Amino acid sequence: MKETVQGTVILVILCLMSILLLWGLASPPTTIEFPLLSHSKPALIDVFHIIEAVFLVE
């Protein structure tokens, strides 16, 4: 009886995870913006610009 309940719980969790994964993959991509950082400095998109900003501080 205990094994049946544990198996059912695991099956429900796996089904919910797969449904959420498919829903997330089907939805259009979204971006997260940080309003406090967006107006102070432009976003560093290129990897070389990030490395330059971190290591070669002017």
C-alpha atoms as a printed R data frame, in Angstrom:
   type eleno elety resid chain resno      x      y       z
1  ATOM     1    CA   MET     A     1  0.000  0.000   0.000
2  ATOM     2    CA   LYS     A     2  2.790  2.407   0.942
3  ATOM     3    CA   GLU     A     3  4.678  1.622  -2.266
4  ATOM     4    CA   THR     A     4  1.547  2.310  -4.324
5  ATOM     5    CA   VAL     A     5  1.097  5.730  -2.734
6  ATOM     6    CA   GLN     A     6  4.772  6.601  -3.244
7  ATOM     7    CA   GLY     A     7  4.618  5.465  -6.866
8  ATOM     8    CA   THR     A     8  1.490  7.513  -7.486
9  ATOM     9    CA   VAL     A     9  3.048 10.624  -5.937
10 ATOM    10    CA   ILE     A    10  6.202 10.238  -8.041
11 ATOM    11    CA   LEU     A    11  4.113  9.709 -11.186
12 ATOM    12    CA   VAL     A    12  2.022 12.824 -10.482
13 ATOM    13    CA   ILE     A    13  5.149 14.912  -9.849
14 ATOM    14    CA   LEU     A    14  6.768 13.706 -13.088
15 ATOM    15    CA   CYS     A    15  3.592 14.445 -15.050
16 ATOM    16    CA   LEU     A    16  3.376 17.956 -13.606
17 ATOM    17    CA   MET     A    17  7.038 18.612 -14.349
18 ATOM    18    CA   SER     A    18  6.687 17.472 -17.945
19 ATOM    19    CA   ILE     A    19  3.527 19.558 -18.435
20 ATOM    20    CA   LEU     A    20  5.275 22.640 -17.035
21 ATOM    21    CA   LEU     A    21  8.318 21.979 -19.224
22 ATOM    22    CA   LEU     A    22  6.203 21.657 -22.368
23 ATOM    23    CA   TRP     A    23  4.238 24.774 -21.428
24 ATOM    24    CA   GLY     A    24  7.445 26.713 -20.872
25 ATOM    25    CA   LEU     A    25  8.914 25.566 -24.184
26 ATOM    26    CA   ALA     A    26  5.705 26.430 -26.042
27 ATOM    27    CA   SER     A    27  5.431 29.932 -24.623
28 ATOM    28    CA   PRO     A    28  7.248 32.793 -26.336
29 ATOM    29    CA   PRO     A    29 10.590 33.763 -24.846
30 ATOM    30    CA   THR     A    30 10.556 36.524 -22.279
31 ATOM    31    CA   THR     A    31 13.268 38.776 -20.955
32 ATOM    32    CA   ILE     A    32 13.727 39.888 -17.388
33 ATOM    33    CA   GLU     A    33 14.612 43.524 -17.015
34 ATOM    34    CA   PHE     A    34 16.072 45.112 -13.932
35 ATOM    35    CA   PRO     A    35 14.799 48.698 -13.883
36 ATOM    36    CA   LEU     A    36 17.412 49.883 -11.398
37 ATOM    37    CA   LEU     A    37 20.256 48.749 -13.641
38 ATOM    38    CA   SER     A    38 18.770 49.505 -17.049
39 ATOM    39    CA   HIS     A    39 18.870 53.303 -16.837
40 ATOM    40    CA   SER     A    40 22.285 53.576 -15.177
41 ATOM    41    CA   LYS     A    41 24.356 51.661 -17.735
42 ATOM    42    CA   PRO     A    42 23.604 49.983 -21.043
43 ATOM    43    CA   ALA     A    43 23.605 46.213 -20.916
44 ATOM    44    CA   LEU     A    44 26.824 44.529 -21.925
45 ATOM    45    CA   ILE     A    45 25.796 41.986 -24.507
46 ATOM    46    CA   ASP     A    46 29.061 40.987 -26.131
47 ATOM    47    CA   VAL     A    47 31.318 38.633 -24.175
48 ATOM    48    CA   PHE     A    48 34.404 40.670 -25.020
49 ATOM    49    CA   HIS     A    49 32.775 43.828 -23.695
50 ATOM    50    CA   ILE     A    50 31.976 42.023 -20.447
51 ATOM    51    CA   ILE     A    51 35.573 40.831 -20.115
52 ATOM    52    CA   GLU     A    52 36.827 44.304 -20.908
53 ATOM    53    CA   ALA     A    53 34.520 45.863 -18.355
54 ATOM    54    CA   VAL     A    54 35.587 43.428 -15.645
55 ATOM    55    CA   PHE     A    55 39.330 43.170 -16.208
56 ATOM    56    CA   LEU     A    56 40.272 46.321 -18.063
57 ATOM    57    CA   VAL     A    57 38.566 48.946 -15.965
58 ATOM    58    CA   GLU     A    58 39.378 52.385 -17.272
